[in-house]
Amino acid sequence: MHVRSRDHGRRRVNFYACTGHRNKGTTVCRNGLAGRMTDIDAALLGAIGGQVLSGGVVTDVVAGVIAALEPDAQESESGCVRTELAAVQVE
C-alpha cells in the first residue's frame, strides 16, 4: 500500500493504492484501484473503534489496570523480581 496524491480542483487529495501494481504492473498485481485516504481511514477507524472501544473491552481493560495497581499485585510482582534477582546473584 502506498499513498498517491492528486490535484482535485483547488486542493490535493490523497489516495491509497497498491504498491505492487504501481511499481511492477498487472503481472504482479491486477488491483489498480485507488481509494480516497479520508474515506478508507474513516471506515477503518469506525470498524476498529466499534470493536476495541466497546463497553466490555473498556471495562475489562480498566479492571485489569486497577488489579495491577492494587498493593497485593505489586507486592507479588516485587517478590518475584526479588527472587529472580537473588537467583541471578547466586549464579
BAFI-3210 file (N, C-alpha, C; in Angstrom, 3 decimals, decimal comma, padded with zeros to 6 digits):
// residues 91
n [1|2|3|4|5|6|7|8|9|10|11|12|13|14|15|16|17|18|19|20|21|22|23|24|25|26|27|28|29|30|31|32|33|34|35|36|37|38|39|40|41|42|43|44|45|46|47|48|49|50|51|52|53|54|55|56|57|58|59|60|61|62|63|64|65|66|67|68|69|70|71|72|73|74|75|76|77|78|79|80|81|82|83|84|85|86|87|88|89|90|91]
n.u [000,835|000,534|000,625|-000,918|-001,006|-003,216|-004,252|-007,251|-009,189|-009,066|-007,481|-005,282|-005,719|-005,370|-004,749|-005,048|-003,249|-002,261|001,031|002,543|001,189|001,566|004,391|005,247|003,306|000,503|001,233|002,191|000,277|-003,141|-004,743|-005,710|-007,037|-007,694|-008,274|-009,884|-008,053|-009,194|-011,775|-011,237|-009,726|-011,673|-013,596|-012,083|-011,222|-013,727|-014,660|-012,728|-012,849|-015,447|-015,220|-012,957|-013,365|-015,656|-018,061|-017,599|-014,897|-013,508|-014,245|-013,038|-010,317|-009,930|-010,492|-008,392|-006,185|-006,670|-006,498|-003,803|-002,626|-003,217|-002,159|-001,558|-001,027|001,184|003,016|003,261|004,400|006,796|007,947|008,471|010,355|012,404|013,095|014,033|016,212|017,823|018,451|019,946|022,089|023,246|024,099]
n.v [-001,164|002,206|005,814|008,007|011,143|013,526|016,271|017,955|020,052|022,861|021,846|019,269|015,762|012,815|009,371|005,846|003,175|000,186|-000,818|-002,782|-003,057|-000,506|-000,296|-002,625|-003,422|-005,072|-007,728|-008,491|-007,569|-007,216|-005,314|-002,302|-000,320|002,733|004,295|006,960|008,426|009,614|008,498|005,733|005,677|006,609|004,555|002,355|003,152|003,439|000,790|-000,545|000,986|000,457|-002,136|-002,258|-000,175|-000,912|-001,293|-003,578|-004,286|-001,980|-001,916|-004,306|-003,693|-001,498|-002,746|-004,585|-002,861|-001,616|-003,859|-004,489|-002,350|-002,619|-003,065|-005,767|-007,060|-005,635|-006,218|-008,970|-009,089|-007,679|-009,381|-011,610|-010,488|-009,955|-012,582|-013,562|-011,832|-012,587|-015,183|-014,675|-013,311|-015,339|-017,049]
n.w [000,000|-000,789|-000,638|-002,783|-004,347|-005,709|-007,798|-007,159|-008,280|-006,395|-004,423|-003,093|-003,043|-001,170|-001,898|-001,265|-002,674|-004,469|-004,056|-005,368|-007,823|-008,858|-009,044|-010,431|-012,187|-013,897|-014,056|-011,609|-009,743|-010,113|-009,078|-009,615|-008,334|-006,578|-003,529|-001,783|000,807|003,106|003,171|003,430|005,795|007,622|007,474|008,353|010,954|012,115|012,081|013,657|015,997|016,842|017,767|019,487|021,283|022,593|025,241|026,893|026,420|027,229|029,926|030,831|030,405|032,125|034,580|034,638|034,802|037,261|038,936|038,571|039,804|042,443|045,852|046,637|044,200|043,348|045,408|045,086|042,527|042,977|044,785|043,176|041,465|043,280|044,013|041,547|041,209|043,383|042,600|040,289|041,407|042,905|040,902]
ca.u [000,000|001,225|-000,257|-000,759|-001,650|-003,663|-004,959|-008,699|-009,630|-008,214|-006,689|-004,763|-006,391|-004,534|-005,382|-004,291|-003,210|-001,365|002,409|002,964|000,589|002,201|005,806|005,545|002,245|-000,537|001,775|002,370|-000,988|-004,161|-005,529|-005,372|-007,932|-007,177|-009,373|-009,572|-007,499|-010,136|-012,869|-010,725|-009,381|-012,905|-014,201|-011,222|-011,310|-015,071|-014,750|-011,870|-013,383|-016,643|-014,846|-011,975|-013,903|-016,947|-018,135|-016,992|-013,436|-013,050|-014,422|-012,002|-009,013|-009,897|-010,405|-007,025|-005,281|-006,912|-005,938|-002,346|-002,192|-003,526|-000,953|-001,241|-000,432|002,513|003,856|003,507|005,344|008,105|008,507|009,014|011,563|013,443|013,511|014,857|017,454|018,639|018,942|020,993|023,262|023,858|024,811]
ca.v [000,000|003,487|006,972|008,757|012,444|014,079|017,550|017,921|021,444|023,807|021,192|017,935|014,699|011,615|008,088|004,623|002,325|-000,966|-000,531|-003,790|-002,693|000,721|-000,492|-003,759|-003,592|-006,079|-009,089|-008,748|-007,318|-006,650|-004,334|-000,937|000,610|003,684|004,797|008,177|008,163|010,024|007,520|004,457|005,886|006,704|003,220|001,504|003,581|003,130|-000,649|-000,874|001,667|-000,233|-003,365|-002,004|000,744|-001,359|-001,211|-004,740|-004,226|-000,882|-002,361|-005,300|-003,022|-000,719|-003,705|-005,107|-001,812|-001,468|-005,042|-004,397|-001,281|-002,950|-003,377|-007,197|-007,398|-005,043|-006,989|-010,265|-008,882|-007,307|-010,601|-012,407|-009,811|-010,183|-013,975|-013,664|-011,105|-013,423|-016,309|-014,155|-013,005|-016,610|-017,541]
ca.w [000,000|-000,759|-000,746|-004,023|-004,215|-006,994|-007,759|-007,320|-008,227|-005,658|-003,375|-003,382|-002,317|-001,052|-002,170|-001,038|-003,865|-004,352|-004,456|-006,358|-009,117|-009,346|-009,369|-011,317|-013,162|-013,736|-013,937|-010,179|-009,051|-011,004|-008,326|-009,993|-007,654|-005,605|-002,705|-001,034|002,131|004,149|003,222|003,946|007,211|008,406|007,542|009,174|012,355|012,579|012,332|014,801|017,175|017,288|018,462|020,548|022,285|023,105|026,700|027,532|026,322|028,077|031,312|031,116|030,477|033,370|035,688|034,637|035,292|038,694|039,596|038,544|040,698|043,832|046,618|046,612|042,910|043,318|046,319|044,459|041,426|043,510|045,371|042,058|040,994|044,295|043,889|040,340|041,477|044,251|041,781|039,401|042,233|043,277|039,704]
c.u [000,888|000,196|000,104|-001,546|-002,015|-004,313|-006,439|-009,204|-008,634|-007,345|-006,220|-005,482|-005,486|-005,366|-004,461|-004,359|-002,197|000,025|002,895|002,430|001,292|003,626|006,052|004,437|001,322|-000,004|001,969|001,047|-001,966|-004,984|-005,065|-006,245|-007,170|-008,379|-008,951|-009,137|-008,499|-011,278|-012,411|-010,365|-010,631|-013,562|-013,403|-011,312|-012,691|-015,223|-013,938|-012,439|-014,617|-016,342|-013,960|-012,557|-015,291|-016,903|-017,450|-015,481|-012,891|-013,155|-013,344|-010,629|-008,898|-009,771|-008,997|-006,024|-005,444|-006,322|-004,415|-001,822|-002,489|-002,262|-000,580|-000,545|000,989|003,470|004,227|004,546|006,725|008,765|009,123|010,321|012,700|013,975|014,415|016,203|018,374|019,227|020,070|022,250|023,991|024,672|026,087]
c.v [001,237|004,599|007,726|010,052|012,963|015,443|017,315|019,349|022,314|023,147|019,824|016,925|013,478|010,361|006,966|003,805|001,207|-000,627|-001,509|-003,461|-001,478|000,462|-001,558|-004,088|-004,762|-007,503|-009,468|-008,609|-006,650|-005,555|-002,919|000,102|001,534|004,239|006,023|007,827|008,504|009,019|006,208|004,581|005,919|005,334|002,307|001,866|003,325|001,663|-001,047|-000,265|000,985|-001,498|-003,087|-001,142|000,348|-001,374|-002,365|-004,691|-003,144|-001,273|-003,358|-004,656|-002,236|-001,640|-004,291|-004,110|-001,638|-002,645|-004,983|-003,348|-001,562|-003,375|-004,858|-007,591|-006,851|-005,815|-008,330|-010,129|-008,521|-008,504|-011,497|-011,802|-010,028|-011,616|-014,162|-012,987|-011,942|-014,597|-015,864|-013,857|-014,267|-017,166|-016,760]
c.w [000,000|-000,907|-002,015|-003,860|-005,608|-006,764|-007,981|-007,173|-007,508|-004,596|-003,845|-002,496|-002,320|-001,260|-001,734|-002,325|-003,639|-004,889|-005,519|-007,734|-009,707|-009,821|-010,436|-012,299|-012,886|-013,666|-012,472|-009,426|-010,011|-010,338|-008,649|-009,315|-006,718|-004,846|-001,937|000,387|003,227|004,294|003,843|005,416|008,082|008,559|008,463|010,647|012,937|012,921|013,558|016,076|017,720|018,065|019,667|021,652|022,773|024,627|027,403|027,535|027,238|029,549|031,711|031,266|031,778|034,573|035,780|035,171|036,798|039,458|039,643|039,510|042,165|044,564|046,573|045,325|042,827|044,221|045,705|043,357|041,959|044,192|044,312|041,559|041,991|044,212|042,683|040,535|042,347|043,479|040,871|040,200|042,652|042,099|039,494]
res [m|h|v|r|s|r|d|h|g|r|r|r|v|n|f|y|a|c|t|g|h|r|n|k|g|t|t|v|c|r|n|g|l|a|g|r|m|t|d|i|d|a|a|l|l|g|a|i|g|g|q|v|l|s|g|g|v|v|t|d|v|v|a|g|v|i|a|a|l|e|p|d|a|q|e|s|e|s|g|c|v|r|t|e|l|a|a|v|q|v|e]
***
